[in-house]
Amino acid sequence: MAVLSNDILSSTLRELIKDEVDQLFKTTPLLDHMNRSGGVRIVDGGQKVDQPLILAEHSSITQLSSGYEATNLAVKDVLRNASFDFADYVAPVVITRKEELSNSGPRAIVDIAEARLKSVMGMFKREWEKQAIAGNSTIMTEMLTLNGNIATGFLEPEVAASQDNVVGGLSKTTFTDLQNQYVDGGGAFGANATGLLTDLFLGAQQRTPDTTPDLILASEACYKLYKLDLFAKERYISETTLDSGKLALAFHGAMMFVDPNLPASPGNAGATQISAYMLNTRHIKVIFDSRANFTLGDFEKLSGYTSRSADVMLRTQLCFDHLLSSGVLANAEA
């Protein structure tokens, strides 16, 4: 049997990496939407990413009644830096020599490697989504989360006056313009689903500098309740340009998807349950390093083993430049 070279095997799998599907598949709507809509920010190396934020008025206005009034020259530095450290992860794709000898021909070896690659990529994306949405991954703990029940989570299920998380190294208590929108379904979401989503959307829209929220991620129960509220006037939006013709619900132009990691309430026993996120993905971003964006390395022989292995590298983080344009819907499971 001809031995398939490491170079050929590596280059072949790189061509197949976009087609991975495995039997453990779960949807990853946040990651998928970010990739489609331009919510991904690619950077070249570095230990961290700094995001400048405008969190104060630079100067004051002076009214000129007679024209001889002294101009108020008191000014402030309006910029603060939110800082986001990269989180680094690796997962190997391994093929043993015994497996190669037991399977005839280069195509069979590629099939084995492809199956392993599908498994690794699916695992990576599911774990990424789990941490980004719920913040309860036991592995990707250095990656930040949207779940504000965790002390560094971006979007808190609390009224503005009670939001006190530290996000990007900045305190919401000190900088109140880092707060997010919040609506409580009160355990009776089904009776007024459209009205409560409208409240959340209007709050975000009034504080959005340019666009409006474009993505809603909901728990299965929350999604069903909204669908039932729309039943008499339901319209489907075709996603032909997004996802090969699948149908999905929308709210004021924001696409709405079920995320399997919602509802989210880790952190403490009394944490308020998050049923849905309403996101403006122009201002909440996913960062990837250009050299470690689910990137497959070269296959190499493992020293001391009759195996060869290639690493899938991921260097990532969540970041934001504006939180008032996004929000959370809590307690909307009934």
ABEGO torsion letter per residue (X at the ends): XBBBBAAAAAAAAAAAAAABBBAABBBBAAAAAAAAAGABBBBBEEABBBBBBBABBABBBBBBAAGABBBBABBBBABBBBBBBBBBBBBBBBBBAAAAAABBEAAAAAAAAAAAAAAAAAAAAAAAAAAAAAGABAABAABBBABAABAABABBBBBAAABABBBGGBBAAABAAABBBBBBAGGAAAAAAAAAAAAAAAAAAAABAABBBABBBBBAAAAAAAAAAAAAABBBBBAAAAAGGBBBBBBGGBBBBBBAAOBBABGBAABBBBABBBBBAAABBBBBBAABBGBBBBBBBBBGBBBBBBBBBBBBBBBBABAAABBBBBGAAX
